Amino acid sequence: MRNLRKLKRIKILGKPFKVFFYKEKTGRLHDEEEGKDYIGRICYTEQWMAVCQDIGLEETFDTILHEAAHAVEYILGYDSKEKYIRGMMSGLAAVLLDNFNITPKKETL
């Protein structure tokens, strides 16, 4: 598997999304409007994804899948609950990591 933190773009249902990795003092991205902290965010209209760079590689992989799932549901017009997306993508990430030899490589930061 290529170095996840060097990922610049990801295609989601044929649509290119830019990928940004950010560093925050808290390790989370704060949303002033919602008053919440996140380790990943996605913007459907501007087609970008932001992921915290201070999390482990498996959590980075899980977060990218999680945000991609939100884009898929948006593009297809679905309205899933956050808890469902979190559970399904964490489960899918575990299946992929455990069975398809795609364990993220350790990186030097």
ROTIVEX-616439 format. One record per atom (N, C-alpha, C): chain; y, z, x; residue in three letters; atom name. Coordinates in pm, 1 decimal, decimal comma. Layout:
N
@unit = A | yy = Y | zz = Z | xx = X | code = Ala | site = CA
...
This chain:
109
@unit = A | yy = -118,0 | zz = 0,0 | xx = 85,4 | code = Met | site = N
@unit = A | yy = 0,0 | zz = 0,0 | xx = 0,0 | code = Met | site = CA
@unit = A | yy = 123,1 | zz = 0,0 | xx = 89,1 | code = Met | site = C
@unit = A | yy = 217,8 | zz = -82,5 | xx = 52,9 | code = Arg | site = N
@unit = A | yy = 339,3 | zz = -87,6 | xx = 133,7 | code = Arg | site = CA
@unit = A | yy = 418,3 | zz = 42,0 | xx = 120,5 | code = Arg | site = C
@unit = A | yy = 509,0 | zz = 59,8 | xx = 209,6 | code = Asn | site = N
@unit = A | yy = 592,4 | zz = 179,1 | xx = 212,7 | code = Asn | site = CA
@unit = A | yy = 675,6 | zz = 186,5 | xx = 84,3 | code = Asn | site = C
@unit = A | yy = 646,6 | zz = 283,5 | xx = 0,5 | code = Leu | site = N
@unit = A | yy = 712,9 | zz = 294,4 | xx = -129,3 | code = Leu | site = CA
@unit = A | yy = 863,6 | zz = 309,0 | xx = -117,7 | code = Leu | site = C
@unit = A | yy = 909,5 | zz = 381,0 | xx = -20,3 | code = Arg | site = N
@unit = A | yy = 1053,3 | zz = 407,4 | xx = -9,9 | code = Arg | site = CA
@unit = A | yy = 1131,6 | zz = 289,7 | xx = 46,8 | code = Arg | site = C
@unit = A | yy = 1060,7 | zz = 183,1 | xx = 82,9 | code = Lys | site = N
@unit = A | yy = 1128,1 | zz = 60,5 | xx = 124,5 | code = Lys | site = CA
@unit = A | yy = 1132,3 | zz = -41,0 | xx = 10,6 | code = Lys | site = C
@unit = A | yy = 1075,2 | zz = -4,8 | xx = -102,3 | code = Leu | site = N
@unit = A | yy = 1074,1 | zz = -92,2 | xx = -219,4 | code = Leu | site = CA
@unit = A | yy = 1217,6 | zz = -116,4 | xx = -266,7 | code = Leu | site = C
@unit = A | yy = 1255,6 | zz = -242,2 | xx = -279,6 | code = Lys | site = N
@unit = A | yy = 1391,8 | zz = -278,2 | xx = -321,0 | code = Lys | site = CA
@unit = A | yy = 1395,5 | zz = -334,4 | xx = -462,9 | code = Lys | site = C
@unit = A | yy = 1286,4 | zz = -396,7 | xx = -504,3 | code = Arg | site = N
@unit = A | yy = 1278,2 | zz = -457,7 | xx = -637,5 | code = Arg | site = CA
@unit = A | yy = 1137,4 | zz = -438,6 | xx = -692,8 | code = Arg | site = C
@unit = A | yy = 1132,5 | zz = -435,4 | xx = -825,0 | code = Ile | site = N
@unit = A | yy = 1003,9 | zz = -429,3 | xx = -893,6 | code = Ile | site = CA
@unit = A | yy = 1015,3 | zz = -517,7 | xx = -1017,2 | code = Ile | site = C
@unit = A | yy = 911,8 | zz = -596,4 | xx = -1044,7 | code = Lys | site = N
@unit = A | yy = 911,7 | zz = -679,6 | xx = -1164,3 | code = Lys | site = CA
@unit = A | yy = 841,7 | zz = -603,0 | xx = -1275,8 | code = Lys | site = C
@unit = A | yy = 907,3 | zz = -599,7 | xx = -1391,4 | code = Ile | site = N
@unit = A | yy = 850,8 | zz = -532,4 | xx = -1507,9 | code = Ile | site = CA
@unit = A | yy = 852,1 | zz = -632,8 | xx = -1622,1 | code = Ile | site = C
@unit = A | yy = 733,3 | zz = -675,9 | xx = -1661,5 | code = Leu | site = N
@unit = A | yy = 718,0 | zz = -780,8 | xx = -1763,1 | code = Leu | site = CA
@unit = A | yy = 803,3 | zz = -903,2 | xx = -1729,3 | code = Leu | site = C
@unit = A | yy = 801,5 | zz = -939,6 | xx = -1601,4 | code = Gly | site = N
@unit = A | yy = 871,8 | zz = -1058,8 | xx = -1555,9 | code = Gly | site = CA
@unit = A | yy = 1019,4 | zz = -1040,0 | xx = -1528,2 | code = Gly | site = C
@unit = A | yy = 1072,4 | zz = -922,7 | xx = -1555,6 | code = Lys | site = N
@unit = A | yy = 1215,0 | zz = -896,7 | xx = -1533,9 | code = Lys | site = CA
@unit = A | yy = 1234,0 | zz = -820,5 | xx = -1402,9 | code = Lys | site = C
@unit = A | yy = 1324,1 | zz = -867,8 | xx = -1316,5 | code = Pro | site = N
@unit = A | yy = 1346,0 | zz = -798,0 | xx = -1188,9 | code = Pro | site = CA
@unit = A | yy = 1434,7 | zz = -675,1 | xx = -1206,5 | code = Pro | site = C
@unit = A | yy = 1388,4 | zz = -563,2 | xx = -1155,9 | code = Phe | site = N
@unit = A | yy = 1466,0 | zz = -438,6 | xx = -1155,4 | code = Phe | site = CA
@unit = A | yy = 1490,9 | zz = -399,8 | xx = -1010,5 | code = Phe | site = C
@unit = A | yy = 1615,2 | zz = -365,1 | xx = -977,0 | code = Lys | site = N
@unit = A | yy = 1646,5 | zz = -312,3 | xx = -844,8 | code = Lys | site = CA
@unit = A | yy = 1596,9 | zz = -168,7 | xx = -838,2 | code = Lys | site = C
@unit = A | yy = 1552,1 | zz = -127,2 | xx = -720,3 | code = Val | site = N
@unit = A | yy = 1504,6 | zz = 9,6 | xx = -700,1 | code = Val | site = CA
@unit = A | yy = 1593,6 | zz = 75,0 | xx = -594,9 | code = Val | site = C
@unit = A | yy = 1646,4 | zz = 192,0 | xx = -630,3 | code = Phe | site = N
@unit = A | yy = 1729,7 | zz = 270,0 | xx = -539,1 | code = Phe | site = CA
@unit = A | yy = 1664,4 | zz = 405,4 | xx = -515,6 | code = Phe | site = C
@unit = A | yy = 1669,2 | zz = 452,4 | xx = -392,4 | code = Phe | site = N
@unit = A | yy = 1623,2 | zz = 586,8 | xx = -360,2 | code = Phe | site = CA
@unit = A | yy = 1746,1 | zz = 668,4 | xx = -323,6 | code = Phe | site = C
@unit = A | yy = 1758,9 | zz = 783,5 | xx = -382,8 | code = Tyr | site = N
@unit = A | yy = 1877,5 | zz = 865,4 | xx = -361,7 | code = Tyr | site = CA
@unit = A | yy = 1840,4 | zz = 1000,3 | xx = -305,4 | code = Tyr | site = C
@unit = A | yy = 1935,1 | zz = 1060,8 | xx = -237,1 | code = Lys | site = N
@unit = A | yy = 1916,3 | zz = 1194,6 | xx = -180,6 | code = Lys | site = CA
@unit = A | yy = 2021,2 | zz = 1284,8 | xx = -243,1 | code = Lys | site = C
@unit = A | yy = 1975,3 | zz = 1388,6 | xx = -305,3 | code = Glu | site = N
@unit = A | yy = 2064,1 | zz = 1485,6 | xx = -368,8 | code = Glu | site = CA
@unit = A | yy = 2037,0 | zz = 1622,4 | xx = -307,7 | code = Glu | site = C
@unit = A | yy = 2137,1 | zz = 1706,3 | xx = -303,3 | code = Lys | site = N
@unit = A | yy = 2118,5 | zz = 1841,6 | xx = -251,0 | code = Lys | site = CA
@unit = A | yy = 2011,7 | zz = 1916,3 | xx = -330,6 | code = Lys | site = C
@unit = A | yy = 2011,0 | zz = 1894,8 | xx = -461,0 | code = Thr | site = N
@unit = A | yy = 1915,1 | zz = 1964,5 | xx = -546,7 | code = Thr | site = CA
@unit = A | yy = 1780,5 | zz = 1893,5 | xx = -552,0 | code = Thr | site = C
@unit = A | yy = 1773,7 | zz = 1769,1 | xx = -499,7 | code = Gly | site = N
@unit = A | yy = 1651,0 | zz = 1691,5 | xx = -509,5 | code = Gly | site = CA
@unit = A | yy = 1635,0 | zz = 1626,5 | xx = -645,3 | code = Gly | site = C
@unit = A | yy = 1738,4 | zz = 1634,8 | xx = -725,8 | code = Arg | site = N
@unit = A | yy = 1734,2 | zz = 1578,9 | xx = -861,5 | code = Arg | site = CA
@unit = A | yy = 1862,0 | zz = 1501,6 | xx = -889,0 | code = Arg | site = C
@unit = A | yy = 1853,7 | zz = 1405,4 | xx = -977,6 | code = Leu | site = N
@unit = A | yy = 1969,2 | zz = 1329,2 | xx = -1022,4 | code = Leu | site = CA
@unit = A | yy = 2022,2 | zz = 1396,0 | xx = -1147,8 | code = Leu | site = C
@unit = A | yy = 2149,1 | zz = 1437,5 | xx = -1145,0 | code = His | site = N
@unit = A | yy = 2204,9 | zz = 1509,8 | xx = -1259,0 | code = His | site = CA
@unit = A | yy = 2275,5 | zz = 1413,2 | xx = -1352,8 | code = His | site = C
@unit = A | yy = 2244,2 | zz = 1423,4 | xx = -1480,7 | code = Asp | site = N
@unit = A | yy = 2309,4 | zz = 1343,2 | xx = -1583,8 | code = Asp | site = CA
@unit = A | yy = 2409,2 | zz = 1432,0 | xx = -1655,7 | code = Asp | site = C
@unit = A | yy = 2537,7 | zz = 1408,0 | xx = -1630,8 | code = Glu | site = N
@unit = A | yy = 2644,1 | zz = 1490,6 | xx = -1689,6 | code = Glu | site = CA
@unit = A | yy = 2642,4 | zz = 1485,7 | xx = -1842,2 | code = Glu | site = C
@unit = A | yy = 2622,7 | zz = 1365,1 | xx = -1899,1 | code = Glu | site = N
@unit = A | yy = 2624,7 | zz = 1350,0 | xx = -2044,5 | code = Glu | site = CA
@unit = A | yy = 2513,4 | zz = 1430,0 | xx = -2111,5 | code = Glu | site = C
@unit = A | yy = 2393,8 | zz = 1423,4 | xx = -2053,8 | code = Glu | site = N
@unit = A | yy = 2279,7 | zz = 1492,9 | xx = -2112,8 | code = Glu | site = CA
@unit = A | yy = 2266,2 | zz = 1635,9 | xx = -2062,4 | code = Glu | site = C
@unit = A | yy = 2332,0 | zz = 1666,8 | xx = -1950,0 | code = Gly | site = N
@unit = A | yy = 2321,4 | zz = 1800,1 | xx = -1892,7 | code = Gly | site = CA
@unit = A | yy = 2182,8 | zz = 1829,8 | xx = -1837,6 | code = Gly | site = C
@unit = A | yy = 2111,9 | zz = 1725,1 | xx = -1791,7 | code = Lys | site = N
@unit = A | yy = 1975,8 | zz = 1740,9 | xx = -1740,6 | code = Lys | site = CA
@unit = A | yy = 1966,4 | zz = 1686,3 | xx = -1598,9 | code = Lys | site = C
@unit = A | yy = 1863,7 | zz = 1732,1 | xx = -1527,0 | code = Asp | site = N
@unit = A | yy = 1833,3 | zz = 1682,5 | xx = -1393,0 | code = Asp | site = CA
@unit = A | yy = 1705,1 | zz = 1600,0 | xx = -1398,2 | code = Asp | site = C
@unit = A | yy = 1701,0 | zz = 1491,3 | xx = -1322,2 | code = Tyr | site = N
@unit = A | yy = 1585,8 | zz = 1401,1 | xx = -1320,4 | code = Tyr | site = CA
@unit = A | yy = 1546,5 | zz = 1368,1 | xx = -1177,4 | code = Tyr | site = C
@unit = A | yy = 1418,6 | zz = 1331,0 | xx = -1157,6 | code = Ile | site = N
@unit = A | yy = 1376,7 | zz = 1277,7 | xx = -1028,3 | code = Ile | site = CA
@unit = A | yy = 1369,1 | zz = 1125,8 | xx = -1034,0 | code = Ile | site = C
@unit = A | yy = 1384,6 | zz = 1069,8 | xx = -1152,4 | code = Gly | site = N
@unit = A | yy = 1386,9 | zz = 925,1 | xx = -1168,7 | code = Gly | site = CA
@unit = A | yy = 1464,3 | zz = 887,5 | xx = -1293,5 | code = Gly | site = C
@unit = A | yy = 1529,8 | zz = 772,7 | xx = -1289,0 | code = Arg | site = N
@unit = A | yy = 1605,6 | zz = 719,8 | xx = -1403,5 | code = Arg | site = CA
@unit = A | yy = 1591,0 | zz = 568,6 | xx = -1403,7 | code = Arg | site = C
@unit = A | yy = 1604,5 | zz = 509,6 | xx = -1521,7 | code = Ile | site = N
@unit = A | yy = 1600,8 | zz = 364,0 | xx = -1531,9 | code = Ile | site = CA
@unit = A | yy = 1710,7 | zz = 318,7 | xx = -1626,2 | code = Ile | site = C
@unit = A | yy = 1773,4 | zz = 208,0 | xx = -1592,9 | code = Cys | site = N
@unit = A | yy = 1876,3 | zz = 147,4 | xx = -1678,1 | code = Cys | site = CA
@unit = A | yy = 1824,4 | zz = 10,4 | xx = -1719,7 | code = Cys | site = C
@unit = A | yy = 1796,2 | zz = -4,3 | xx = -1848,1 | code = Tyr | site = N
@unit = A | yy = 1738,9 | zz = -129,2 | xx = -1898,4 | code = Tyr | site = CA
@unit = A | yy = 1840,5 | zz = -243,1 | xx = -1896,8 | code = Tyr | site = C
@unit = A | yy = 1963,7 | zz = -214,4 | xx = -1935,7 | code = Thr | site = N
@unit = A | yy = 2063,4 | zz = -320,1 | xx = -1949,5 | code = Thr | site = CA
@unit = A | yy = 2108,0 | zz = -376,0 | xx = -1814,8 | code = Thr | site = C
@unit = A | yy = 2118,0 | zz = -290,4 | xx = -1712,8 | code = Glu | site = N
@unit = A | yy = 2157,9 | zz = -336,5 | xx = -1579,6 | code = Glu | site = CA
@unit = A | yy = 2037,3 | zz = -360,7 | xx = -1489,5 | code = Glu | site = C
@unit = A | yy = 1919,1 | zz = -330,8 | xx = -1538,3 | code = Gln | site = N
@unit = A | yy = 1792,2 | zz = -353,3 | xx = -1470,6 | code = Gln | site = CA
@unit = A | yy = 1785,4 | zz = -290,9 | xx = -1330,9 | code = Gln | site = C
@unit = A | yy = 1796,5 | zz = -157,2 | xx = -1326,9 | code = Trp | site = N
@unit = A | yy = 1777,2 | zz = -82,8 | xx = -1203,2 | code = Trp | site = CA
@unit = A | yy = 1699,1 | zz = 45,5 | xx = -1230,1 | code = Trp | site = C
@unit = A | yy = 1639,2 | zz = 95,6 | xx = -1123,8 | code = Met | site = N
@unit = A | yy = 1562,6 | zz = 220,3 | xx = -1126,6 | code = Met | site = CA
@unit = A | yy = 1608,3 | zz = 304,4 | xx = -1008,8 | code = Met | site = C
@unit = A | yy = 1629,3 | zz = 433,6 | xx = -1031,1 | code = Ala | site = N
@unit = A | yy = 1666,9 | zz = 525,7 | xx = -924,2 | code = Ala | site = CA
@unit = A | yy = 1559,1 | zz = 632,9 | xx = -913,2 | code = Ala | site = C
@unit = A | yy = 1515,9 | zz = 660,5 | xx = -789,8 | code = Val | site = N
@unit = A | yy = 1409,9 | zz = 758,5 | xx = -764,9 | code = Val | site = CA
@unit = A | yy = 1454,6 | zz = 850,4 | xx = -652,3 | code = Val | site = C
@unit = A | yy = 1432,7 | zz = 980,4 | xx = -669,8 | code = Cys | site = N
@unit = A | yy = 1465,5 | zz = 1078,4 | xx = -567,0 | code = Cys | site = CA
@unit = A | yy = 1381,6 | zz = 1051,5 | xx = -441,9 | code = Cys | site = C
@unit = A | yy = 1444,2 | zz = 1050,2 | xx = -325,7 | code = Gln | site = N
@unit = A | yy = 1369,2 | zz = 1024,0 | xx = -202,5 | code = Gln | site = CA
@unit = A | yy = 1307,7 | zz = 1150,2 | xx = -142,9 | code = Gln | site = C
@unit = A | yy = 1339,4 | zz = 1265,8 | xx = -198,5 | code = Asp | site = N
@unit = A | yy = 1292,3 | zz = 1391,5 | xx = -141,3 | code = Asp | site = CA
@unit = A | yy = 1167,4 | zz = 1447,2 | xx = -209,9 | code = Asp | site = C
@unit = A | yy = 1089,7 | zz = 1361,0 | xx = -272,5 | code = Ile | site = N
@unit = A | yy = 965,6 | zz = 1404,9 | xx = -335,9 | code = Ile | site = CA
@unit = A | yy = 848,7 | zz = 1345,5 | xx = -258,5 | code = Ile | site = C
@unit = A | yy = 729,9 | zz = 1398,2 | xx = -280,1 | code = Gly | site = N
@unit = A | yy = 611,6 | zz = 1349,3 | xx = -209,9 | code = Gly | site = CA
@unit = A | yy = 578,2 | zz = 1205,7 | xx = -246,9 | code = Gly | site = C
@unit = A | yy = 493,9 | zz = 1142,6 | xx = -166,4 | code = Leu | site = N
@unit = A | yy = 459,5 | zz = 1002,5 | xx = -188,8 | code = Leu | site = CA
@unit = A | yy = 384,3 | zz = 980,4 | xx = -319,4 | code = Leu | site = C
@unit = A | yy = 290,5 | zz = 1068,8 | xx = -352,3 | code = Glu | site = N
@unit = A | yy = 218,4 | zz = 1052,8 | xx = -477,8 | code = Glu | site = CA
@unit = A | yy = 311,1 | zz = 1073,8 | xx = -596,4 | code = Glu | site = C
@unit = A | yy = 405,6 | zz = 1167,4 | xx = -585,4 | code = Glu | site = N
@unit = A | yy = 502,0 | zz = 1188,7 | xx = -692,5 | code = Glu | site = CA
@unit = A | yy = 598,9 | zz = 1070,5 | xx = -701,8 | code = Glu | site = C
@unit = A | yy = 630,8 | zz = 1007,6 | xx = -589,3 | code = Thr | site = N
@unit = A | yy = 714,6 | zz = 887,1 | xx = -589,7 | code = Thr | site = CA
@unit = A | yy = 643,1 | zz = 776,1 | xx = -665,7 | code = Thr | site = C
@unit = A | yy = 515,9 | zz = 755,7 | xx = -635,4 | code = Phe | site = N
@unit = A | yy = 434,0 | zz = 654,6 | xx = -703,9 | code = Phe | site = CA
@unit = A | yy = 429,7 | zz = 684,1 | xx = -853,1 | code = Phe | site = C
@unit = A | yy = 403,1 | zz = 807,5 | xx = -888,1 | code = Asp | site = N
@unit = A | yy = 398,5 | zz = 851,2 | xx = -1028,3 | code = Asp | site = CA
@unit = A | yy = 532,9 | zz = 825,1 | xx = -1096,9 | code = Asp | site = C
@unit = A | yy = 642,9 | zz = 856,4 | xx = -1029,6 | code = Thr | site = N
@unit = A | yy = 776,8 | zz = 839,0 | xx = -1087,2 | code = Thr | site = CA
@unit = A | yy = 808,5 | zz = 691,5 | xx = -1110,1 | code = Thr | site = C
@unit = A | yy = 772,8 | zz = 606,1 | xx = -1015,4 | code = Ile | site = N
@unit = A | yy = 794,9 | zz = 462,0 | xx = -1032,8 | code = Ile | site = CA
@unit = A | yy = 717,0 | zz = 410,7 | xx = -1153,0 | code = Ile | site = C
@unit = A | yy = 590,6 | zz = 451,4 | xx = -1167,3 | code = Leu | site = N
@unit = A | yy = 511,7 | zz = 412,2 | xx = -1284,5 | code = Leu | site = CA
@unit = A | yy = 574,5 | zz = 465,3 | xx = -1412,4 | code = Leu | site = C
@unit = A | yy = 620,5 | zz = 588,7 | xx = -1408,5 | code = His | site = N
@unit = A | yy = 682,1 | zz = 652,7 | xx = -1525,2 | code = His | site = CA
@unit = A | yy = 805,2 | zz = 574,5 | xx = -1571,0 | code = His | site = C
@unit = A | yy = 894,1 | zz = 543,0 | xx = -1477,3 | code = Glu | site = N
@unit = A | yy = 1015,6 | zz = 469,9 | xx = -1512,9 | code = Glu | site = CA
@unit = A | yy = 982,5 | zz = 327,7 | xx = -1558,2 | code = Glu | site = C
@unit = A | yy = 882,9 | zz = 265,4 | xx = -1494,4 | code = Ala | site = N
@unit = A | yy = 839,8 | zz = 131,6 | xx = -1537,4 | code = Ala | site = CA
@unit = A | yy = 785,8 | zz = 135,6 | xx = -1680,0 | code = Ala | site = C
@unit = A | yy = 714,8 | zz = 241,9 | xx = -1715,1 | code = Ala | site = N
@unit = A | yy = 662,4 | zz = 255,2 | xx = -1851,5 | code = Ala | site = CA
@unit = A | yy = 776,1 | zz = 262,6 | xx = -1952,7 | code = Ala | site = C
@unit = A | yy = 883,7 | zz = 331,4 | xx = -1917,9 | code = His | site = N
@unit = A | yy = 1000,4 | zz = 335,5 | xx = -2007,1 | code = His | site = CA
@unit = A | yy = 1057,9 | zz = 194,6 | xx = -2026,0 | code = His | site = C
@unit = A | yy = 1063,3 | zz = 115,7 | xx = -1918,3 | code = Ala | site = N
@unit = A | yy = 1114,3 | zz = -21,0 | xx = -1929,8 | code = Ala | site = CA
@unit = A | yy = 1023,1 | zz = -105,7 | xx = -2017,8 | code = Ala | site = C
@unit = A | yy = 892,3 | zz = -91,7 | xx = -1999,5 | code = Val | site = N
@unit = A | yy = 796,8 | zz = -167,1 | xx = -2082,2 | code = Val | site = CA
@unit = A | yy = 815,9 | zz = -132,5 | xx = -2228,7 | code = Val | site = C
@unit = A | yy = 826,3 | zz = -5,0 | xx = -2259,9 | code = Glu | site = N
@unit = A | yy = 843,0 | zz = 33,8 | xx = -2400,3 | code = Glu | site = CA
@unit = A | yy = 975,0 | zz = -19,5 | xx = -2455,7 | code = Glu | site = C
@unit = A | yy = 1079,7 | zz = -21,0 | xx = -2375,5 | code = Tyr | site = N
@unit = A | yy = 1209,6 | zz = -73,2 | xx = -2420,5 | code = Tyr | site = CA
@unit = A | yy = 1200,7 | zz = -223,7 | xx = -2446,0 | code = Tyr | site = C
@unit = A | yy = 1144,0 | zz = -296,7 | xx = -2349,9 | code = Ile | site = N
@unit = A | yy = 1133,4 | zz = -442,5 | xx = -2361,0 | code = Ile | site = CA
@unit = A | yy = 1049,6 | zz = -481,7 | xx = -2482,7 | code = Ile | site = C
@unit = A | yy = 942,5 | zz = -407,2 | xx = -2509,0 | code = Leu | site = N
@unit = A | yy = 854,1 | zz = -438,3 | xx = -2621,4 | code = Leu | site = CA
@unit = A | yy = 901,4 | zz = -378,6 | xx = -2754,1 | code = Leu | site = C
@unit = A | yy = 1006,3 | zz = -297,8 | xx = -2747,8 | code = Gly | site = N
@unit = A | yy = 1061,2 | zz = -240,9 | xx = -2870,2 | code = Gly | site = CA
@unit = A | yy = 987,4 | zz = -118,5 | xx = -2921,7 | code = Gly | site = C
@unit = A | yy = 913,9 | zz = -50,1 | xx = -2834,6 | code = Tyr | site = N
@unit = A | yy = 843,7 | zz = 71,6 | xx = -2873,9 | code = Tyr | site = CA
@unit = A | yy = 936,5 | zz = 191,4 | xx = -2861,1 | code = Tyr | site = C
@unit = A | yy = 896,2 | zz = 302,4 | xx = -2921,5 | code = Asp | site = N
@unit = A | yy = 975,5 | zz = 425,1 | xx = -2913,4 | code = Asp | site = CA
@unit = A | yy = 882,0 | zz = 543,1 | xx = -2890,2 | code = Asp | site = C
@unit = A | yy = 835,3 | zz = 557,5 | xx = -2765,7 | code = Ser | site = N
@unit = A | yy = 742,5 | zz = 665,2 | xx = -2732,4 | code = Ser | site = CA
@unit = A | yy = 819,2 | zz = 791,8 | xx = -2696,4 | code = Ser | site = C
@unit = A | yy = 752,9 | zz = 902,7 | xx = -2707,6 | code = Lys | site = N
@unit = A | yy = 812,1 | zz = 1031,4 | xx = -2668,6 | code = Lys | site = CA
@unit = A | yy = 798,1 | zz = 1049,7 | xx = -2517,6 | code = Lys | site = C
@unit = A | yy = 894,8 | zz = 1119,1 | xx = -2456,6 | code = Glu | site = N
@unit = A | yy = 893,8 | zz = 1145,8 | xx = -2312,8 | code = Glu | site = CA
@unit = A | yy = 764,6 | zz = 1214,3 | xx = -2269,2 | code = Glu | site = C
@unit = A | yy = 717,3 | zz = 1308,9 | xx = -2346,8 | code = Lys | site = N
@unit = A | yy = 595,1 | zz = 1382,7 | xx = -2312,7 | code = Lys | site = CA
@unit = A | yy = 474,9 | zz = 1287,3 | xx = -2303,4 | code = Lys | site = C
@unit = A | yy = 469,3 | zz = 1189,8 | xx = -2393,8 | code = Tyr | site = N
@unit = A | yy = 360,4 | zz = 1091,4 | xx = -2392,8 | code = Tyr | site = CA
@unit = A | yy = 368,2 | zz = 1004,7 | xx = -2267,3 | code = Tyr | site = C
@unit = A | yy = 487,9 | zz = 953,8 | xx = -2237,6 | code = Ile | site = N
@unit = A | yy = 505,8 | zz = 869,5 | xx = -2118,7 | code = Ile | site = CA
@unit = A | yy = 468,7 | zz = 946,8 | xx = -1993,3 | code = Ile | site = C
@unit = A | yy = 516,6 | zz = 1071,0 | xx = -1982,7 | code = Arg | site = N
@unit = A | yy = 487,2 | zz = 1153,3 | xx = -1864,6 | code = Arg | site = CA
@unit = A | yy = 336,9 | zz = 1171,8 | xx = -1847,2 | code = Arg | site = C
@unit = A | yy = 269,5 | zz = 1207,6 | xx = -1954,3 | code = Gly | site = N
@unit = A | yy = 125,2 | zz = 1230,2 | xx = -1946,7 | code = Gly | site = CA
@unit = A | yy = 46,7 | zz = 1104,9 | xx = -1914,2 | code = Gly | site = C
@unit = A | yy = 78,6 | zz = 995,6 | xx = -1982,8 | code = Met | site = N
@unit = A | yy = 5,2 | zz = 871,1 | xx = -1960,8 | code = Met | site = CA
@unit = A | yy = 26,0 | zz = 815,6 | xx = -1820,0 | code = Met | site = C
@unit = A | yy = 148,6 | zz = 818,3 | xx = -1769,5 | code = Met | site = N
@unit = A | yy = 173,5 | zz = 761,3 | xx = -1637,3 | code = Met | site = CA
@unit = A | yy = 120,6 | zz = 851,2 | xx = -1526,0 | code = Met | site = C
@unit = A | yy = 126,0 | zz = 981,7 | xx = -1544,3 | code = Ser | site = N
@unit = A | yy = 64,7 | zz = 1071,5 | xx = -1445,0 | code = Ser | site = CA
@unit = A | yy = -85,6 | zz = 1049,5 | xx = -1442,4 | code = Ser | site = C
@unit = A | yy = -144,4 | zz = 1032,7 | xx = -1560,2 | code = Gly | site = N
@unit = A | yy = -288,4 | zz = 1005,2 | xx = -1568,1 | code = Gly | site = CA
@unit = A | yy = -323,6 | zz = 872,0 | xx = -1504,6 | code = Gly | site = C
@unit = A | yy = -245,0 | zz = 768,0 | xx = -1533,6 | code = Leu | site = N
@unit = A | yy = -270,2 | zz = 636,7 | xx = -1474,9 | code = Leu | site = CA
@unit = A | yy = -252,8 | zz = 640,4 | xx = -1323,5 | code = Leu | site = C
@unit = A | yy = -149,7 | zz = 707,9 | xx = -1276,8 | code = Ala | site = N
@unit = A | yy = -128,5 | zz = 720,1 | xx = -1131,9 | code = Ala | site = CA
@unit = A | yy = -249,4 | zz = 786,2 | xx = -1066,2 | code = Ala | site = C
@unit = A | yy = -301,4 | zz = 891,2 | xx = -1127,3 | code = Ala | site = N
@unit = A | yy = -418,3 | zz = 960,8 | xx = -1071,9 | code = Ala | site = CA
@unit = A | yy = -539,7 | zz = 868,3 | xx = -1067,0 | code = Ala | site = C
@unit = A | yy = -562,4 | zz = 791,1 | xx = -1172,2 | code = Val | site = N
@unit = A | yy = -675,3 | zz = 697,3 | xx = -1175,2 | code = Val | site = CA
@unit = A | yy = -661,1 | zz = 594,0 | xx = -1063,9 | code = Val | site = C
@unit = A | yy = -542,8 | zz = 536,7 | xx = -1049,7 | code = Leu | site = N
@unit = A | yy = -520,7 | zz = 435,5 | xx = -945,8 | code = Leu | site = CA
@unit = A | yy = -536,8 | zz = 493,7 | xx = -806,0 | code = Leu | site = C
@unit = A | yy = -477,9 | zz = 611,0 | xx = -783,2 | code = Leu | site = N
@unit = A | yy = -487,2 | zz = 673,7 | xx = -651,4 | code = Leu | site = CA
@unit = A | yy = -630,6 | zz = 714,5 | xx = -617,1 | code = Leu | site = C
@unit = A | yy = -705,8 | zz = 760,3 | xx = -716,3 | code = Asp | site = N
@unit = A | yy = -841,8 | zz = 808,4 | xx = -693,0 | code = Asp | site = CA
@unit = A | yy = -945,8 | zz = 696,9 | xx = -680,1 | code = Asp | site = C
@unit = A | yy = -917,7 | zz = 578,4 | xx = -734,8 | code = Asn | site = N
@unit = A | yy = -1022,6 | zz = 478,1 | xx = -745,7 | code = Asn | site = CA
@unit = A | yy = -996,3 | zz = 344,0 | xx = -680,1 | code = Asn | site = C
@unit = A | yy = -873,9 | zz = 313,3 | xx = -644,7 | code = Phe | site = N
@unit = A | yy = -844,8 | zz = 179,4 | xx = -597,7 | code = Phe | site = CA
@unit = A | yy = -786,6 | zz = 173,7 | xx = -458,0 | code = Phe | site = C
@unit = A | yy = -809,1 | zz = 276,1 | xx = -379,6 | code = Asn | site = N
@unit = A | yy = -769,0 | zz = 277,4 | xx = -239,1 | code = Asn | site = CA
@unit = A | yy = -622,1 | zz = 237,5 | xx = -220,7 | code = Asn | site = C
@unit = A | yy = -534,6 | zz = 295,5 | xx = -300,3 | code = Ile | site = N
@unit = A | yy = -393,4 | zz = 265,5 | xx = -288,4 | code = Ile | site = CA
@unit = A | yy = -312,3 | zz = 390,3 | xx = -253,3 | code = Ile | site = C
@unit = A | yy = -377,7 | zz = 483,0 | xx = -186,6 | code = Thr | site = N
@unit = A | yy = -307,7 | zz = 605,1 | xx = -146,6 | code = Thr | site = CA
@unit = A | yy = -185,8 | zz = 569,6 | xx = -63,6 | code = Thr | site = C
@unit = A | yy = -68,2 | zz = 621,0 | xx = -102,9 | code = Pro | site = N
@unit = A | yy = 52,8 | zz = 593,6 | xx = -24,5 | code = Pro | site = CA
@unit = A | yy = 37,5 | zz = 641,2 | xx = 118,8 | code = Pro | site = C
@unit = A | yy = 90,2 | zz = 561,0 | xx = 212,1 | code = Lys | site = N
@unit = A | yy = 84,4 | zz = 596,4 | xx = 353,2 | code = Lys | site = CA
@unit = A | yy = 188,1 | zz = 703,0 | xx = 382,4 | code = Lys | site = C
@unit = A | yy = 153,4 | zz = 791,5 | xx = 475,6 | code = Lys | site = N
@unit = A | yy = 251,3 | zz = 892,7 | xx = 517,3 | code = Lys | site = CA
@unit = A | yy = 363,6 | zz = 822,3 | xx = 590,5 | code = Lys | site = C
@unit = A | yy = 483,2 | zz = 874,5 | xx = 568,3 | code = Glu | site = N
@unit = A | yy = 601,5 | zz = 814,5 | xx = 628,3 | code = Glu | site = CA
@unit = A | yy = 671,1 | zz = 916,0 | xx = 717,1 | code = Glu | site = C
@unit = A | yy = 744,8 | zz = 864,5 | xx = 809,2 | code = Thr | site = N
@unit = A | yy = 832,0 | zz = 952,5 | xx = 887,4 | code = Thr | site = CA
@unit = A | yy = 971,4 | zz = 935,4 | xx = 830,2 | code = Thr | site = C
@unit = A | yy = 1030,7 | zz = 1044,5 | xx = 791,0 | code = Leu | site = N
@unit = A | yy = 1162,2 | zz = 1037,1 | xx = 729,3 | code = Leu | site = CA
@unit = A | yy = 1271,1 | zz = 1067,2 | xx = 828,3 | code = Leu | site = C
